[in-house]
Amino acid sequence: MQLLKIDCLGRELRLEGSMAGWQALYWDNQLVSQHDAKADPSTSAVHCFQLTAGERVLNCELTLELVWQPFSLGYSLLVNDGESEELIGQGQLGEKDIETQVIEHRPKRPNKLSLLGLGSLALKLFKSAKVLKVLFAAGSLAAYTWLFSIQFAIALILCLVFHEYGHIRAMKRFGLKTKGIYLIPFVGGLALSDDRINTRWQDVYISIMGPFFGLLLSCACLVVYWLTDIELFAGLAAFNALLNLFNLLPVLPLDGGHILKSIAFSVNSVIGLVCCVLGAVTGVVLSYYFNLTLLGFLLAIGSLEIVFEWRGRHVSDLLPLDRYGQLVSALWYFGTVGSLCAVIWVLAQGDNQALALPMKILGS
């Protein structure tokens, strides 16, 4: 991931690195220094390199003090022209600096013509057209009307839009440019952005805000149902809760899979891994205790994925969560899952068989 980007003699000096200790230093997009990955990387590093300015050869030294969790990067840049030594750059960076930095996109070699490439190009052209949103929305409305009814289709689309709006709001909080919401027939919805995220916290926050907005909508519908006894709001609360609970399943590419991956990639110790697995196992036990068999089965799959993701944590290009971020992410995730399950369970206690259907699906 990109760790540092500063001016050096009128040109850009950029540092990239990973948790495994690998570091590469570029001056004007030319590699000038590199450190290999290590089994036990140190927090201190020094990059010594030479630059040519006219007829002069300058000896440069970039000294780093890097801590990943919580993230902190101190740097100083010295330039020696053979006669004197000058400090031309010094500073301290934190997680907020990484979140707001502009990522340097590496140049890619052009791929040979292929069906996959043509498909990707066609998708980009389609996504750039505003009319696609209208076509997808109309297709979703027609599809859900054919499966259910026009009233249910409209309600379902409203739930999907509210869910995706949560993602959009989260993206805007980090200053990311958004391309809007796309409704995909028989699939759901997508909230797209042109910008890349820089940290695992951004990934967690953006991913969980969709289901969290869905939880707020279900709770609002549940309150309206209790006040008015209109069963339409009860059905909306139950099925919207089921929809958002499905999105929180810890499997990619669902929102829950992104949250799981961010937490697992951020864990940098066996103790942290054990805590993640115990949390997932607790979810499995509670699921079976409340007869949520399907949810428990999928959570069990997610527990295995934690181990696989943890093994590849050092090659991530996103800044990992610190201990506080891991705890907040896990509590927010399990709290949202538990609250959605509670909404479904409460509405299933009555005599209405339709309202009990989400609970039966979870118990299947």
N, C-alpha and C positions, 0 to 999 in steps of 0.2 A: 504494500500500500504506500501511497505518497505521504511522507512524513514531514518534509520541509521543502519550501520553495522560496529562495531569497535572491536578491540581486548580487552579482559578483562581477566587478569590472565591466558593468554595462550589459551583462548578459545573465541569463537565468541559471542559477545553480539549484538542482533538484535532487532530493534524496528519497529513495524508495527502500523499503525494508519489510521484514516479516518477523513474527515472534520467535522464529527459530534462529535468529541472529544474522540472516542474510541481509546485506545492505548493498545498494548500488548508487553511486553518485554520478550525476550527469551535469555537464556544463554545456549549455547551448545544445542540448539533446545528444551530446557526445559523452560516452562513458569514460570517466577519468579515474575512478577508483571503485573497488568492489571488495566486500568481505563475504566469505562463504558461511553457510549455516553451520552451527555448532550444536553438539549434544547438550551443552550447558552454557548458553550465551551470556556474556557479561553485560552489565548496564553501561559500561564505558566503551567508547570506540573512538579511534582517531583515523581520519582519512588524509593521507599525504599525497599530493599530486602537483604536477607542474602545468602552468598555463603560459601561452606565448602572447605577449602584448607588444606588437611591433617587432623590434629587434631584441627586446628584453625577454628573458625567461624568468618567470616568477614561481617561487616555491610556495605552495599553499598548504595550509593545515586546518582541517575542520575537526574540532573536538566535540564529542557528543556525550551527554549523560541521558540515557533513555530508560524509562521505567514504563512498563506496559499497563500495569493495573495497580492503582489508578494511573492513567496516562500522564506522563510528564517528559518533556524533551527540552533539555538545555543545550545550547550550542554556542560556539565561538569560532570565528573564521579569521585566521592570521595569514597575511601575505608578506613574503620576504623577497625583496628585489636584489639581494646581495649586499646592499649597503645599510638598509634599515628594515625593521619589522613593524607592520601596521595592523591594528585590529580593525577590520572593515565590517564586521558583522557579529552581533551578539544578541541573545534573547532567550526567552523561555516560552514554551508552547504547552497548552493544555487541551483537554478533550473538545472544548468549544471551538478552538482554532481549527481542529481537524474537521469538525462538523461543517464549518463555514468555508473551508478552502475550496478552490476550484481545481478539479482533478485534471491533470495533464493526460490526454488520451494518447496512448502509444500508437504510432503508425502501424497499420496492418497491411500485409501483403495481399494484393488482389487475388481472390479465389478464381479458379477455373469455372467456366460456365457449368452450372448443374441445375437440376430440377429444384433442389433445396434452395439454391441461391435465387432462382427465379421466383420461387414461392415467397421467400423473404422480401424480395423487392416488391412483389405484388401486394404483400401485406402492408409494407410501409406506405405504398401509394394509397391503399384503401384507408389506412388509419389517418392519413392527412386530409381526407375529404370529410367535411362536416355532414354530408348527406348520409354517410355510413352509420352515424349514430341514429338517425331517424329510421333507416332501413332495419337496423338491428332491433330497435325498440319496437317497430311494427311487427317484425318477425317474432319477437318474444311474446308480444301480446297475442298474436294469432296462435302461436304454439300452445301457450298456457290456456287460452280459451278453448282450443280443441281438446286439450286434456281434461280441463275442469269446467269452468264457466267464466263468463266475462267479468263477473264481480270478483271472483277469486283471482283471476289473471291480473286485474287492475291492482288489487291489494298486494299480490305477490311482487309485482313490479315496483310498487311504492316501497315495499320492504327492501328490495334489492338496491334501489336508488339511495335509500337512507343509509344502508350499510356501506355502499361505495362512497357516499358523501363523507362518512367518517374517515375513510382513507384519504380523500381529497383534502379535508381540513388538516389532517396530520402532515401531509406533504407541504402544504402552504406554511405550516408552523416552522418548518425548517428552510423556507425560502425556495423550495423546489418548484419548477415550472410544471404545471399540470396540463394534460391534454383532454381532460374531461372523463366522463363515464360512458362506457360502452356496455350495452345489454346484449348478451349472447344467448340465443334460443337454446333451451334445454341444458345450458351450462351455468348461467348466472350472470354476473357482471364483472367488469374490469375497470379499475381506476388507473390511468396511465400517466406517466411522467417522462419528460425528455432528459431529466437530470439524473445523475448517479448519486446514491447515498454513500457516505464516508464512514459511518460507524454502525456497530451492531445495535446501539440504542435507537438509532433512526429506524432500522429495520423492525425492531420490536414495536416501537411506538406506532409506526405506520400500519403494521400488520394487525395490531390488537384494537386499534381505534374503530375499525369497521365492525367487528363483533360487539365492541363496547357500545357503539351507537345503536346497534341492533338490540342490545339488552335494555338500553334506555327506552327505545320504542316499545318493546314488549311490556316493560313496567308501566309505561304511560297507558297503553291499551288495557292492561289489567286493572288499573285504577279506574279508568272510564267504565269498564265492564262492571266493577263493583258499585259504581255510582248510578249506572243507568240500567243494568241487567240486559243490555243489548248483546246477544251472543256473538254477533259479528266481531266485536272487539276482543272477546275471549278467544275466538278462533284465530284472529290475527296475532294475538299475543302468543298463543301456543305454537303455531306453525312458524312464526318469525323467530321464536326462541329455538326451535328445532333447526331452522335454516342456519342460524348463526352458530349454534352448537356444532353443526356439521363442519362449518368453516374453521372451527377451533381444534379439529382433530389433528393430532401431532404427526401428520404426514404431508409431505410436499406434493403439489404446490399450494396447498391450502394455507390459510393464515396461521393456523396452529403449527404447521410444519416450519414456517419461517421463524416463528417465535422459538420453537424447540431448537432449531439450528443455531440461532443467535446465542442462546444460553449455552448450548453444548460447545460451540466454538470458543466461547469466552472462558469456560472452565479450564483452569491451568494447573489443577492438582487432583490427585486421587480422591481426596476428601470431598472436593467439589463435585466430582463425578458421582461419588456414592450418594451425596445429597440429592442430586438430580434424579438418579435412578430410584431412590427411596420415595421421592415426591411422586414420580410417575407410578410406582408400585402402589402407593397409598391411594392414588386415583383409581387404579384398577380394582383394589379391594373394596373401596367405597361403591364403585359402579356395580360390582356383583352383589354387594350387600343390599343396595336399593333396586336390584333386579334390572340394571341397565346393561344387559349382556353385550349388546353390540358396541356400546361406548367402551366397556371394559376391554373387549377384544382389540379394538383399534388403539386404545391407550397402551396395551401390551406391546403392540407393534412399535409404537412410538418409543417405548422404553428401550427396545433393542436399537433403535436408530440413534438414541443418545450416545451409546457406546461407539457406534461407527463414526458419528460426527466428531466426537471428542478426539478420535485418533488422528483426524486431519485438521486439527485446530490451528496448527502452526503455519499453514499455507494460505490462510485467509487474507484478503486484501482490504478488510474492514477492521476498524479499531474495535477491539473486544470490549465487552461490558466489564466494569470493575465489580468488586464484591457487592457493593450496594445496588448497582444496576441489575446484577443477576438475581438478587433477592427480590427487588421490586418487580422485575419482569415475571418471576415465578409466582409471586403472590397475586399479581394482577391477572395472570393467566388462569390460575386455579380458582381465584375469586370469581372471575367472569364465567368460567365453566360451571362452577357450583351454583351461581345465581340463575343462569339459564336453565339448568336442571331443576332448580326449585320452582321456577315459573311453570315448567311443563308438569312437574309433579303436583303442584297445587291445583291446576286446572283439570288434572286427570281424576281428582277425587270425587267429582260430581257424577251425575247419572248420564250426562251427555256423552254418547259413544264417540262422536266426532272429536270432541275435545280430548278424549282419552287416547286417540290414535297416535299422537307423537310419543306418548309413554309406551304404547305397545310396540312401536317401531324400535325404540331404544331397548326394550326388553326382548326383542326377537333374537 
